[in-house]
Amino acid sequence: MIVLVGFMGAGKSTVGRSLADRLGLPFLDSDTVIEERAGRSIAQVFASDGESAFRALEAATIADLLDGPSAVLSLGGGACGNPTTRGRLAGHTVVHLEVSFDQALARVGADPRRPVLAAPDLADRYAARQADYARVATVTVRTDARRPGEVAAEIAAALAADAGRAARLVHVGPDGPGGYDVLVGPGASARLPGLVPAGAVRALVVHTRSVATLAEGVRAMLGEAGCTAYLAEVPDAEAAKTAQVAASLWSLLGQAGFTRTDLVVGVGGGAVTDLAGFVAASWLRGVPVIQVPTTLAGMVDAAVGGKTGINIAEGKNLVGAFHPPAAVLCDTDTLRTLPAAELSPGMAEVVKHGFIADPRTLELIEADPVLAVDPTGPVLPELVERSVRVKAHVVTEDLRESSLREILNYGHTFGHAVEQVEGYLWRHGSAVSVGLVYAAALGRLSGRTSADLAQRHTDVLASVGLPVRYPDAAGERWSALLTAMSRDKKTRGATLRFVVLDGLAQPGRLEGPSEDLLRAAYREVAG
């Protein structure tokens, strides 16, 4: 959907019709649709029901139109003042037709169809609405002293130039409560102000030192949305996911007087989003959380799905809760700031999604492994979106990991054990990479996975710089690894359960494998 926003007199209707003709799309005007539904003019709705009733009708109408077929949609001048509407605009192309206050008044004159003209605070409303438009706009075009066709031509050119950088919207979960949107693409984090839940007046921004500059930007954007934001720096990686760090954040929330309508924002890698989500889930038995993952692993795995947690000495993520976020903003521009050593581990989750559900992902990597991990190229953003869509589909079908969602743990039973035994000094993605090779070996040795498919794991993972062996030729760590795997979340009683492949994109469950089989697979990855 291409949405035009701007103050009255900006030219939304005339420019919108010209733009729609250029693009071969229908043109819709939300005010016209509202009048058709109400059976009255907007001025009459204002006069009889009041502005509040009109705004509620306006928000409901816009929500319906945004869910409909593609079109050029013009919104009323005050529509973006509604936080819910601003949130719904995320993922759409939003064009702000900017017009000066004097020019706007000169164009509309004393139009009786515009009840807002009679407001004594019209200049103040103009200033406030300019801020609202800036929050949602992906393109801004000045319209003063310009013809509608000229403006439409500039917009069409801007859209064509920016087509490859458009952020995509992926919905997770049900359409009602518990469902949320993931915005994937360049500049996605800039949409944060429009996604702040109604009623939030305080926000805790949980971040690591490496993304302190971005966290400051997030605080500023939250300020635009009317939130007083507090920054909370936490340790890097798994060191952040402890009960002690969580308790320190609970204390901050208590001291600042956070209520159930206030907000937690996680800015950083998967460990930060896990921690922020757990703190949000546990404070007052649940407050909203928005995740802004800044690493590849965070975008394609940790931040999406609503699983939150912290680690204890006995294992990884053993303490946690299911707590769906209010929104997730996967800004692929942030991947450009990561060194290769930070980027490569996240590819393990991407490769995993390829093997369990999306073979096209594997094909894109195999076609050019170097380009696949290039954050400035076109392939990596596509891989991120494909991974998010795989996870969104699985999570929507199984919100609380009762059946289907277990396939997302492919490679994780052994990978988590490696992390624990190594004292979390191995990166999660590196451990999962070896875990995938182990699961493939286990599947092959049990007669479930073909030799070619098992070898493909090693080839694809190695091509993007991920480890495919866990050096322990003497088998000294096997006992500790087996103990760690027995505490895995998929284990039932004394029965170990693994995800294995019965074919490409055909995950299945292997229950109660013998220790001889487990050890034989280990010898293959520990050589």
Secondary structure as GFF3:
##gff-version 3
##sequence-region A 1 527
A	DSSP	beta_strand	2	5	.	.	.	ID=ss1
A	DSSP	alpha_helix	12	23	.	.	.	ID=ss2
A	DSSP	beta_strand	27	29	.	.	.	ID=ss3
A	DSSP	alpha_helix	30	38	.	.	.	ID=ss4
A	DSSP	alpha_helix	42	49	.	.	.	ID=ss5
A	DSSP	alpha_helix	51	66	.	.	.	ID=ss6
A	DSSP	beta_strand	72	74	.	.	.	ID=ss7
A	DSSP	three_ten_helix	79	81	.	.	.	ID=ss8
A	DSSP	alpha_helix	83	88	.	.	.	ID=ss9
A	DSSP	beta_strand	93	98	.	.	.	ID=ss10
A	DSSP	alpha_helix	101	108	.	.	.	ID=ss11
A	DSSP	three_ten_helix	115	118	.	.	.	ID=ss12
A	DSSP	alpha_helix	122	136	.	.	.	ID=ss13
A	DSSP	beta_strand	139	142	.	.	.	ID=ss14
A	DSSP	alpha_helix	148	161	.	.	.	ID=ss15
A	DSSP	three_ten_helix	163	165	.	.	.	ID=ss16
A	DSSP	beta_strand	168	172	.	.	.	ID=ss17
A	DSSP	beta_strand	180	185	.	.	.	ID=ss18
A	DSSP	three_ten_helix	188	195	.	.	.	ID=ss19
A	DSSP	beta_strand	202	208	.	.	.	ID=ss20
A	DSSP	three_ten_helix	209	211	.	.	.	ID=ss21
A	DSSP	alpha_helix	212	224	.	.	.	ID=ss22
A	DSSP	beta_strand	228	234	.	.	.	ID=ss23
A	DSSP	three_ten_helix	237	240	.	.	.	ID=ss24
A	DSSP	alpha_helix	243	256	.	.	.	ID=ss25
A	DSSP	beta_strand	263	268	.	.	.	ID=ss26
A	DSSP	alpha_helix	270	282	.	.	.	ID=ss27
A	DSSP	three_ten_helix	283	285	.	.	.	ID=ss28
A	DSSP	beta_strand	289	293	.	.	.	ID=ss29
A	DSSP	alpha_helix	296	297	.	.	.	ID=ss30
A	DSSP	pi_helix	298	302	.	.	.	ID=ss31
A	DSSP	beta_strand	307	312	.	.	.	ID=ss32
A	DSSP	beta_strand	315	322	.	.	.	ID=ss33
A	DSSP	beta_strand	327	331	.	.	.	ID=ss34
A	DSSP	three_ten_helix	332	337	.	.	.	ID=ss35
A	DSSP	alpha_helix	340	343	.	.	.	ID=ss36
A	DSSP	three_ten_helix	344	346	.	.	.	ID=ss37
A	DSSP	alpha_helix	347	356	.	.	.	ID=ss38
A	DSSP	alpha_helix	359	367	.	.	.	ID=ss39
A	DSSP	alpha_helix	369	372	.	.	.	ID=ss40
A	DSSP	alpha_helix	379	397	.	.	.	ID=ss41
A	DSSP	three_ten_helix	404	409	.	.	.	ID=ss42
A	DSSP	alpha_helix	412	421	.	.	.	ID=ss43
A	DSSP	alpha_helix	428	445	.	.	.	ID=ss44
A	DSSP	alpha_helix	451	463	.	.	.	ID=ss45
A	DSSP	alpha_helix	478	486	.	.	.	ID=ss46
A	DSSP	beta_strand	497	501	.	.	.	ID=ss47
A	DSSP	beta_strand	507	511	.	.	.	ID=ss48
A	DSSP	alpha_helix	515	525	.	.	.	ID=ss49
###
